[in-house]
Amino acid sequence: MTTPKPELGSPDYGYGFTIDEGGRITGHSGGFSGISAQLDIYLTDDYTVAVMANYGGAAQPIIEKSRTLLLAGRRE
């Protein structure tokens, strides 16, 4: 589920999970009018971030900030 599938035209997506930051983060997101959620699982670290919001699009800024903080100094 967490392995990219470039042979299927999906280099950043497995079977249901996105793959970000060069394979460091996998997860899933979703939303609808009035709700949003995102799960980030840091595969090379001991972190999991789950954000659920009852406002459309509100999970994304929180995820972006958490990625900035958790990946600080670890970029290649």
N, C-alpha and C positions, 0 to 999 in steps of 0.2 A: 504494500500500500504506500510505502514511503520512498520507493525507488523511482526515479524519473523514467519516463517511457519515450525517449527520443525516436525510437523506431515507429511509434504510433503518432508522431508529430506533437509530442507533449514533453518537451525537455525540462519543464519546471513543475510537472504534475505527475503524481503517481496514480494509483487507483483510489482516488478520493482525498488524497492529501497533497498539499502544495509542498514544494521543496524550495527553500530560500537560502540566501547567504552561502552559496556554494555547498549546500547539503548540511549546513549546521542547524537549520531550523526546518521543522516540518509541522504541519498543522492544517486546520480547516477553518473557513469562515463562512458566514451567511448572514442574511438579514432580509428584512421586509419593511414596509412602511411602519415606522414606530418601534422597530427592534433591530439590533445588530449584535453579532457575537464573533469572537475569533479565539482560536486555540493555537498557541505557539508552544512547541515542544523542542527544546534545545538539546539536540542529540549528543553534542560533545561536552555539555555542561550539565549540571544537576538543576535545571530550571524548567518549569512549566508555567506558562502564563495563560490564564483563561479570563477573558473579558466578556461580560454580558451586559447589554445596555437596553433600556427601554426607550431609546431614541435612535432613529435611523442614522447610521453612519457614525455613531458616537464611539464605537469600539476602536476604530482605526487610529485616531490620534493617541489613544492610550497605548496601543500596540507599538506604534512608531516610537513613542517615548521610551517604553520598556526596552525595545530593541537597541535604541541609542545607549541607554544606561548599561544594559547587560553585555553588549558587544564592545563597549569602550575599551580601546587598547588591544583588541583581539583581531582587528581587520588585517588581512594580508595585503 
